[in-house]
Amino acid sequence: MRKITAEVLVVFISGVLLAGCASTDTVLKNSQESFSNLLSAYPSLITEAQDNYYVLTVDKETLLKISRDYSASEEDVLISTPLQPFVKAGLDVTKLGQGYQSDDTSLYLVTDFGKGTGVKTTPTQALFESVTAERKALTYHQELDRYGIALNGGKFEFAKDFQNNDKDLAFVIEAKPLREVGVNVQKIDGWTLTTWKDESGKDVDVLLKSYNLK
């Protein structure tokens, strides 16, 4: 899992502007400012766990874990969510593919962005270390007005302007890999199955958990 795959980056990109074009610096600057502003307004979203990760969560159940030092971690950015709803919907964890992990209580989407550039002292610096490693990991969903960080099998999104968005944070999981191992993706408690369009205009099913912090 050295880096996220091209296939992962294609998914979830209806109306998305990918970093890497002429406006990359603007997208990068604005997305960092948006994330920092959101955390400044809601500082309780972030804790620093003893295992050297920043942890972002609204409901204390579904989490974004961000390594403070990519060189000290094999999984640099993770989405963690309760396992049981997926098991009840038919998941056999032994069938999970690359980019997924599980333990007795949680399902993880894990992404390794390489060795990084040292210890980061803020959650924003830590999250955007992923973009330093992989520019195309940074996306902008124009229709929903949210920036995102693409991960193996999923995505984390945050509002460009949280004061004018009814979904300030969102966790996204690609539905197809789970469906292919027998999960009924329409019946996962706490997640909404919805359809987005990828950059080619094809419909893509995703599981969505979003939050209005206001």
C-alpha atoms as one frame of an Amber mdcrd trajectory, in Angstrom:
protein
   0.000   0.000   0.000   2.762   2.380  -0.895   0.359   4.876  -2.416  -3.245
   5.121  -3.420  -4.017   3.660  -6.813  -5.195   5.452  -9.914  -8.475   3.524
  -9.730  -9.182   4.924  -6.290  -8.551   8.446  -7.498 -11.020   8.099 -10.365
 -13.851   7.240  -7.995 -15.863   9.951  -6.215 -14.981  12.749  -8.667 -18.197
  14.206 -10.070 -17.331  17.809 -10.847 -14.043  17.402  -9.016 -11.024  19.529
  -9.728  -7.927  17.458  -9.066  -4.744  19.019  -7.765  -2.074  18.982 -10.428
  -3.496  21.472 -12.924  -2.552  25.126 -13.320  -4.646  26.070 -10.297  -3.019
  23.523  -7.990  -1.418  26.084  -5.700  -4.722  27.894  -5.220  -6.578  24.661
  -4.490  -3.889  23.568  -2.054  -3.751  26.905  -0.253  -7.523  27.286  -0.015
  -8.120  23.708   1.111  -5.557  24.012   3.898  -7.160  27.261   5.032 -10.624
  25.686   4.959  -9.550  22.726   7.078  -7.689  24.928   9.554 -10.652  27.299
   9.845 -13.020  24.420  10.501 -10.784  23.031  13.248 -10.398  26.467  14.784
 -14.167  26.786  14.966 -14.612  23.251  16.343 -11.398  22.360  18.228 -13.065
  19.463  20.051 -13.129  17.524  16.770  -9.444  16.678  17.222  -7.652  14.704
  19.884  -4.098  13.417  19.916  -4.038   9.742  20.787  -1.172   8.020  22.563
  -0.323   6.041  19.438   0.990   9.177  17.727  -2.094   9.870  15.631  -4.345
  12.886  15.504  -7.907  11.628  15.716 -10.829  13.526  14.185 -14.345  12.474
  15.120 -17.797  13.929  15.572 -19.666  10.958  17.017 -16.773   9.108  18.739
 -17.504   6.125  16.487 -16.336   6.894  12.958 -12.861   8.400  13.027 -10.205
   9.873  10.793  -6.752   8.993  12.133  -3.776  10.971  10.824  -0.208  10.065
  11.648   1.911  12.857  13.099   4.998  11.253  11.525   4.535   9.229   8.344
   7.995   7.707   8.700   6.905   6.102  11.980   3.682   4.575  10.632   2.782
   2.051   7.971  -0.787   3.367   7.849  -0.592   7.135   7.554  -4.253   8.105
   7.122  -7.086   5.823   8.232 -10.849   5.823   8.334 -12.042   3.749  11.290
 -15.696   2.829  11.791 -17.607   0.227  13.833 -17.355  -3.219  12.272 -20.624
  -4.733  13.447 -22.974  -2.882  11.025 -20.932  -4.253   8.120 -20.902  -7.777
   9.545 -24.678  -7.635  10.012 -24.924  -6.634   6.349 -22.975  -9.726   5.295
 -19.289  -8.837   5.556 -16.834 -11.698   5.938 -13.664  -9.945   7.067 -11.479
 -12.740   5.675 -12.523 -11.605   2.195 -11.407  -7.994   2.598  -8.848  -6.889
   0.026  -5.866  -4.571   0.070  -6.510  -1.276   1.784  -8.858  -2.777   4.381
  -8.153  -4.046   7.879 -10.294  -5.092  10.806 -10.118  -6.064  14.454 -12.785
  -7.235  16.888 -14.610  -3.908  16.877 -13.597  -1.779  13.885 -13.285  -1.738
  10.118 -10.372   0.303   8.778  -9.597   1.849   5.404  -5.852   2.401   5.479
  -3.506   4.305   3.193   0.283   4.557   3.238   1.618   7.784   1.733   5.294
   6.977   2.160   7.919   8.229   4.581   6.805  11.829   4.847   8.944  14.812
   5.813   9.075  14.586   9.578   6.877  15.166  12.604   3.923  17.499  12.054
   2.783  19.706  14.900  -0.770  20.435  13.699  -3.540  18.214  12.312  -3.640
  20.301   9.132   0.059  19.786   8.495  -0.324  16.072   9.166  -3.314  15.618
   6.860  -1.749  17.563   4.013   1.442  15.540   4.234  -0.615  13.115   2.143
  -0.884  15.728  -0.592   2.856  16.386  -0.462   3.337  12.691  -1.194   0.519
  12.360  -3.735  -0.769  15.577  -5.294  -3.776  13.929  -6.884  -5.013  12.826
  -3.486  -6.406  16.338  -3.049  -9.766  16.883  -4.738 -12.497  19.483  -4.919
 -16.110  18.394  -5.350 -17.627  21.442  -7.004 -21.274  20.418  -6.730 -21.007
  19.764  -2.985 -18.440  22.529  -2.394 -16.141  20.195  -0.453 -12.445  19.428
  -0.594 -11.345  15.851  -0.111  -8.440  13.521   0.521  -8.733  10.332  -1.548
  -7.789   7.136   0.281  -7.691   3.443  -0.529 -11.338   2.441  -0.880 -12.712
   5.740   0.308 -12.373   9.418   0.914 -12.541  12.088   3.626 -14.203  15.384
   2.712 -14.558  18.754   4.430 -16.490  21.878   3.478 -14.789  24.651   1.584
 -16.850  27.084   3.683 -18.365  25.355   6.710 -20.498  28.408   7.491 -22.398
  27.954   4.229 -22.552  24.184   3.857 -25.047  21.807   5.424 -22.529  18.950
   5.386 -19.289  20.132   6.948 -17.546  16.756   7.148 -18.117  13.521   5.256
 -16.679  10.028   5.272 -17.041   8.128   2.001 -16.552   4.413   1.326 -16.659
   2.926  -2.158 -19.559   0.461  -2.267 -18.408  -1.818  -5.086 -15.565  -3.661
  -3.270 -17.854  -4.416  -0.343 -20.706  -5.520  -2.575 -18.317  -7.853  -4.386
 -17.526  -9.706  -1.149 -21.175 -10.202  -0.296 -22.115  -7.107   1.704 -25.647
  -5.755   1.305 -24.557  -2.142   0.991 -28.142  -0.920   1.285 -28.400  -2.159
   4.853 -25.377  -0.802   6.701 -26.627   0.989   9.786 -25.348   4.548  10.058
 -24.321   4.813   6.392 -26.333   6.076   3.430 -25.951   4.447   0.028 -25.904
   7.110  -2.664 -24.726   7.500  -6.244 -22.179   9.972  -7.503 -20.648  10.355
 -10.943 -16.966   9.792 -11.623 -14.917  12.019 -13.904 -16.022  10.030 -16.963
 -19.678  10.600 -16.104 -20.332   7.050 -14.942 -22.465   6.461 -11.865 -20.556
   5.230  -8.808 -22.210   3.904  -5.660 -20.740   5.100  -2.374 -21.540   4.812
   1.302 -21.770   8.226   2.929 -21.707   9.401   6.527 -21.882  13.190   6.762
 -22.150  15.721   9.584 -23.609  19.201   9.941 -21.560  20.670  12.781 -23.930
  23.609  13.157
